[in-house]
């Protein structure tokens, strides 16, 4: 079995996946510029840098108030993960969305905590803040 660094999942392919999901909900999403900018900016970056780039480019491409962007993200999260299986293979794409909340949601505590709890449930109920529930 060959090793694939996690950072390689955060590239043009993830930008295309997110773009497709977001465009179904928000047809005005700047899909082509989002994908192009992500592809150009992630080269040479490690995992956290790539996650940050995707988050920043989501912010630019959506060009929406924070709460409206979060409502779009909530619609692409997917179902809750009731088991630990798949929490990394199926939930990895949520890292840029969690980063988006971290970067742009500081002034909207209630919306941000709600979004993080929903992200946590998709990854796995016991992850992120699990000890608070």
N, C-alpha and C positions, 0 to 999 in steps of 0.2 A: 504494500500500500504506500503510495507516494504522499508526501507532506505538501500541503498547499497552505501557504501563509494566509491567515485571516485577512490581512490588509488587501489581498488581491481581489476580494469580493467587493471592495469599495472603489469601483471604477466606472467606466462608461456603461457597462452592463447593468449595474445597479441604478445608474442615472436613467437608463432606458426603462427599467422596471418601474421605478418610482414615477417617471414621467407618464407612462401608460396608465398607471393607476390614478394619478392625479388628474390627467386630462379627461378621464371618464366622468369625473365629478365636477371639474372646473375647466371647461373647454378653452378658456382664455389663457391657460397656463402656457408660459413661454418655453415649450418643450425643446425645440431645437437649440436655442441658446443655452438652456440648462444643461443639456447633454454635452454640447460642445465645450462649455466652460469647465464642467467637471472633468472631462477627458483631458483638457489642456492643463488643468491645475493640479491634478493628483499625481502626476508622474514624479517619481522620486520621493514621494512622501511616505511616511509610515502610517500605521493604522489611525491614530488619533488625528493626525493631520488630514488624512483623507476624509474621515468622518466630519471634521470641521468644515472642510471645503464643500462637501455635499450639503451640509446644513446651511452654510452661507449662500450657496447658489440656489437652494430652495427658497430662501428668504428673498433673494433678488428676483427670481422667476415668478414667484407667487405675487409679490408686490401687494400684499394685503395686510390689513390690521392683524395683530397677533391672534386675537380670538377667532377671527374668520379662518386663518391658516390652520389653527388647531382643529376646528370643526372639519376641515378637509382631511387632515391627517387621521382623525378618529375614524373616518369612513374607510380608510385603506388599511387599518390595523390588522384585520382578520379576526378569526375566532380565538377565544381564550384557550390557552394550553393547559389542560387539566393534569398533565403528567410532565415529567422532566424530559421525555423524549422529544427531540426536535427543537428544544429551546434555543440552541445555537444555530442549527441549520435552517430553521424556519423563521427565527426572530431576529437574525443578524441585521436585516435591512432596517430595523427600527432604531438602530444606534444613531443615525443622523437626525431622526425625529426627536429622540430624547435630548440630543445635543441642541437642537433647535429650541426646545423648551428651556434648557439650561441657559442659553444665550439671550433669547428674546422674551422670556416670560417672567423675568424678575419682578416686574411691576404688576403682575396679575397672578397673585398667589393661588387663588381658588381654581382658576382655569388651569394653571400649571400643575398643581397637585393632582387634580382630576385626570389630566392628560397622562401624567407619569404613572398613576395607578392603573389606567387602562393599558398603557404600554407594558407595565409589569405583568398584568394578567395574560397578555398575549405571549410574553416570553415564558413565564411560569409564575404561578401564584406565590411561591415561596421566595422568589427573587425580588430584589429591590423593595425595600420597605416591608418585607414580609413579617418582620417582627413587630410591626405596629398593629397588625390585625389579628 
